[in-house]
Amino acid sequence: MLWHLCPWQQSLITIYLRNQLEKGNNGIVKSKYLVFGIEARDRKQAVSRLAKIESDVINKFKLLGCKCVPVNGLERLRIMHDYLNQDSLEKFAMKSFKDVVESGLTPKNFITPTSFDFRAKDYYKIGDMFATTNFLVISAPEISDEMLADILNMEDALSVTMHIDTLNQTEAMKYIKGKLSDINKMKIEEQKKAIRSGYDMDIIPPDIETYSEEAHGLLKEMQSRNERLFKVTFLITSFNENLQKMKDFRFTLSNNIQSANCALRKLDHQQEQGLISSLPLGKNFIKQKRYLTTSSTAVFVPFTTQELFMDSKESLYMGLNSLSNGMIMADRKLLKNPNGLILGTPGSGKSFATKREMVYLIW
């Protein structure tokens, strides 16, 4: 039997898929990289410990339902090339490290852009692309996990970098107790002022009381709930071919962040350090840091959903991801279990989807 789709049927399917694509966010490509490093006595010890940490990281991501794939040296160079050459459609030319030996060049020659320009204080140019790196001031006592999702869903060329350094538990406790000593010193100074001015010494400024309560609460959490302390630097880099559009986007981004009781600050005269710190190298040259506990730091973990988008010529549309709103494309013949179950309310398109898939599989 020969199957054939009428023109009106083809048009109907095309319109339906276009409408679903507009509902999703598949026009935005997101790449998420986790870079970790350690301090070791020598290379042999470092390789051994890094291999163990890598295995632990992959297993932890499996528990989250996310796929984590290690990258090799060539892939790292490709990532750097794509990041630094956003103004060009030129593909990464290096196929293997033999190309470096045969050409007499260095890997830097394969990834560097045409030029860098850091003369402006609050933005810079990479080739023909304007860019600006800003840091996030986390001033809110409680942070919602929706803030990072809102930033990542903005339709612009954007890079979000988080540098997270853990503190030794003994060092963290010493730091908090030192802050408590400073607060108590401030209380004593205020009480002395009260006595000299002739009013009640028990009246303490509200800010000092708030700081004291938060510091005592943090100390209690670390002692009883096994919380750890982290130093976090949060950087946001935006790119645009037009300088004014880049500034307008920064203004919009700043307004969105202010709604979460945080602030976006410029890195004046530190744009070069900001660029290097935003690269996936694990190096941080920005001194602005915020101390956060384990639970507060976990809010910024961006690995919350797994995209179901199979790269196959015969992949069919299966629906929209309820969390990320991305299109689900799958090829049943490549799945471990090709069976499926279609659920939905009356009139939601169950029959249409079933017939469409049957036609494509037989056609």
C-alpha positions in Angstrom: 0.0 0.0 0.0 1.4 3.5 -0.9 0.9 6.2 1.6 0.7 9.8 0.5 0.0 13.0 2.4 -2.4 15.5 0.8 -1.1 19.1 0.5 -3.6 20.3 3.1 -2.4 17.6 5.5 1.2 18.6 5.1 0.3 22.3 5.7 -1.6 21.4 8.8 1.3 19.4 10.3 3.7 22.2 9.4 1.6 24.9 11.0 1.1 22.7 14.1 4.9 22.1 14.6 5.7 25.8 14.0 3.1 26.8 16.7 4.7 24.3 19.1 8.2 25.6 18.3 7.1 29.1 19.1 5.8 28.0 22.4 9.1 26.4 23.3 12.6 27.9 23.7 14.5 25.7 21.2 15.7 28.9 19.4 18.0 29.3 22.4 21.0 27.1 22.7 22.3 26.6 26.3 25.6 25.0 27.2 26.4 24.2 30.8 30.0 23.4 31.9 31.3 22.4 35.4 35.0 23.1 35.9 36.6 21.8 39.1 40.1 21.8 40.4 42.2 20.8 43.4 45.5 21.6 45.0 48.0 18.7 45.1 51.7 18.1 45.7 52.5 16.8 42.2 50.9 15.9 38.9 50.5 12.2 39.7 48.5 12.9 42.9 46.4 15.6 41.1 45.5 13.2 38.3 44.5 10.4 40.7 42.3 12.8 42.9 40.7 14.5 39.9 39.7 11.1 38.4 38.0 10.2 41.6 36.2 13.5 41.8 35.1 13.2 38.1 33.6 9.8 38.8 31.7 11.2 41.9 30.5 14.2 39.9 29.1 12.0 37.1 27.3 9.7 39.6 25.8 12.7 41.4 24.4 14.0 38.1 22.9 10.7 37.4 21.0 10.9 40.6 19.7 14.3 39.5 18.6 12.8 36.2 21.1 14.8 34.2 23.7 13.5 31.7 27.2 14.6 32.4 29.9 14.0 29.8 33.7 14.7 30.3 35.4 16.9 27.7 38.9 16.3 26.3 41.5 18.8 25.5 40.4 19.3 21.9 36.8 19.9 23.0 38.0 22.5 25.6 39.7 24.4 22.8 36.6 24.3 20.7 34.6 25.7 23.5 37.1 28.5 24.0 37.1 29.2 20.2 33.2 29.5 20.1 33.2 31.8 23.1 35.8 34.2 21.8 34.7 34.3 18.2 31.0 35.0 18.4 31.2 37.7 15.7 32.4 35.1 13.1 30.8 32.0 11.5 34.3 30.5 11.2 34.4 27.0 12.5 37.1 25.6 14.8 39.8 24.5 12.3 41.8 22.2 14.6 41.0 18.5 14.0 43.7 17.0 16.3 46.8 18.1 18.1 48.8 16.9 15.2 47.6 20.1 13.4 49.5 22.1 16.0 52.8 20.2 15.5 52.6 20.2 11.7 51.7 23.9 11.4 54.3 25.1 13.9 51.7 27.2 15.7 50.3 27.0 19.3 46.8 26.1 20.4 46.2 29.8 21.1 46.5 30.6 17.3 43.4 28.4 16.8 41.1 30.0 19.3 42.1 33.7 19.6 39.8 36.3 17.9 40.9 39.0 15.6 41.4 41.6 18.3 40.7 42.7 21.9 39.9 46.2 23.0 39.7 47.1 26.7 40.1 50.9 26.5 36.5 51.5 27.8 36.0 51.2 31.5 32.7 49.2 31.6 32.7 47.2 28.3 35.2 45.8 25.8 35.3 44.5 22.2 36.2 41.0 21.0 36.6 41.3 17.3 33.4 43.1 16.1 31.4 42.0 19.1 30.7 44.3 22.1 30.7 42.6 25.6 30.4 43.7 29.2 31.0 41.6 32.4 29.2 42.5 35.6 29.0 40.9 39.0 26.0 40.1 41.0 25.7 41.6 44.5 23.7 39.0 46.5 22.1 41.1 49.3 18.9 39.3 49.8 18.7 37.1 53.0 16.7 34.5 51.0 17.2 33.8 47.3 14.6 32.1 45.0 15.7 29.5 42.5 13.6 31.2 39.9 16.1 34.1 39.7 18.7 32.1 37.8 16.1 30.5 35.6 14.8 34.0 34.6 18.3 35.1 33.8 19.1 32.0 31.6 15.8 32.4 29.8 16.5 35.9 28.5 16.8 36.0 24.8 20.3 37.4 24.3 23.9 36.1 24.0 24.7 35.6 27.7 27.3 33.9 29.8 26.7 33.2 33.5 29.7 32.2 35.5 29.8 31.1 39.1 33.1 30.6 41.0 32.5 28.6 44.2 35.3 28.0 46.6 34.6 25.9 49.7 36.0 26.8 53.1 37.5 24.4 55.5 34.9 23.8 58.3 37.4 25.0 61.0 38.2 28.1 59.0 34.5 28.8 58.4 33.7 28.5 62.1 36.6 30.8 62.9 35.4 33.4 60.3 31.8 33.4 61.7 33.0 33.7 65.3 35.2 36.6 64.3 32.2 38.3 62.8 30.3 37.8 66.0 33.1 39.4 67.9 33.0 42.4 65.6 29.2 42.7 66.2 29.6 42.5 69.9 32.2 45.2 69.7 29.8 47.3 67.8 27.2 46.7 70.5 29.6 47.8 73.3 30.4 51.0 71.3 26.7 51.8 70.9 26.1 51.2 74.6 29.0 53.5 75.6 27.5 56.2 73.3 24.1 55.7 75.0 25.6 56.1 78.5 27.4 59.3 77.4 24.2 60.7 75.8 22.1 59.8 78.9 19.6 57.4 77.3 18.8 53.7 77.8 21.9 51.5 77.0 19.6 48.6 76.0 18.5 50.4 72.9 20.6 49.0 70.1 20.3 50.0 66.4 18.1 47.6 64.4 20.9 46.8 61.9 23.2 45.5 64.6 20.5 43.4 66.1 19.7 41.9 62.6 23.4 41.2 61.9 23.7 39.5 65.3 20.6 37.3 64.8 21.8 36.2 61.4 25.3 35.4 62.5 24.0 33.4 65.5 21.6 31.6 63.2 24.4 30.8 60.7 26.6 29.5 63.5 23.8 27.3 64.7 23.1 25.9 61.2 26.8 25.0 60.7 27.0 23.3 64.1 23.7 21.3 63.9 22.7 20.9 60.3 26.2 20.1 58.8 26.1 23.2 56.6 29.3 24.3 54.9 30.4 27.8 53.9 31.3 28.8 50.4 32.9 31.9 48.8 30.8 32.7 45.7 31.5 35.1 42.8 28.7 35.5 40.4 29.5 37.0 37.0 27.2 37.8 34.1 28.6 38.6 30.6 26.4 39.8 27.7 27.4 40.1 24.1 25.9 42.1 21.2 27.1 43.5 17.9 25.4 46.8 18.7 26.8 48.8 21.7 23.5 50.6 22.5 21.5 47.3 22.4 24.1 45.8 24.8 23.6 48.7 27.2 19.8 48.4 26.9 20.0 44.7 27.6 22.1 45.3 30.7 19.5 47.8 32.0 16.7 45.2 31.5 18.8 42.5 33.2 19.5 44.9 36.1 15.8 45.6 36.6 15.0 41.9 36.6 17.7 41.2 39.2 16.5 44.1 41.4 13.1 42.4 41.7 15.0 39.6 43.6 16.5 42.1 46.1 19.9 41.8 44.4 22.0 44.2 42.4 24.0 44.1 39.2 27.2 46.1 39.4 29.7 47.1 36.7 33.3 45.9 36.8 34.8 49.3 36.0 38.4 49.0 34.8 38.2 45.3 35.5 36.7 44.1 32.2 39.8 42.2 31.2 39.9 40.3 34.5 36.1 39.8 34.1 36.5 38.2 30.7 39.2 35.8 31.8 37.2 34.9 34.9 34.1 34.2 32.7 36.0 31.7 30.6 35.6 28.0 31.4 39.1 27.8 33.0 38.3 27.7 36.7 40.3 30.8 37.3 38.8 33.8 39.2 40.5 37.2 39.1 37.6 39.1 40.6 37.9 39.9 44.3 34.2 40.5 45.0 32.8 37.5 46.9 29.8 36.6 49.0 29.8 33.9 51.7 26.9 31.5 51.3 25.9 28.3 53.0 25.3 24.9 51.3 21.6 25.4 50.9 21.9 29.0 49.6 24.6 28.0 47.1 22.5 25.0 45.9 19.8 27.5 44.7 22.1 28.5 41.8 22.6 24.9 40.5 21.4 25.2 36.9 21.2 21.4 36.3 17.5 21.0 37.0 16.1 19.6 33.8 17.2 17.2 31.1 16.3 18.0 27.5 14.9 15.1 25.4 16.1 16.1 22.0 17.5 13.2 19.9 19.8 14.2 17.1 18.4 11.9 14.4 17.0 12.5 10.9 14.0 10.4 11.8 13.2 12.0 15.1 9.6 13.0 15.6 7.9 15.6 17.7 6.6 14.1 21.0 5.6 17.2 22.9 7.0 20.0 25.1 9.1 19.6 28.2 6.9 20.8 31.1 9.9 22.2 33.0 12.1 23.8 30.3 9.4 24.3 27.6 11.7 22.7 25.0 10.5 20.5 22.2 10.8 16.7 22.8 12.1 15.0 19.7 12.7 11.3 19.7 13.4 8.4 17.3 11.6 5.3 18.7 14.0 3.0 16.8 17.0 4.3 18.8 15.3 4.1 22.2 16.0 1.2 24.6 12.2 0.7 24.8 10.3 1.9 21.7 6.9 1.5 23.4 4.9 4.6 24.3 1.7 5.8 26.0 -0.1 8.9 24.8 -2.2 10.7 27.5 -4.2 13.9 27.3 -7.5 15.6 27.8 -10.2 15.3 25.1 -9.4 17.4 22.1 -5.7 17.8 23.0 -4.5 16.0 19.8 -3.9 12.4 20.9 -5.4 10.9 17.8 -3.7 13.4 15.5 -0.3 12.7 17.1 -0.8 8.9 16.8 -1.9 9.1 13.1 0.9 11.5 12.3 3.5 9.2 13.8 2.1 6.1 12.1 2.2 7.9 8.7 5.8 9.0 9.2 6.9 5.5 10.3 5.3 3.8 7.3 5.9 6.5 4.7 
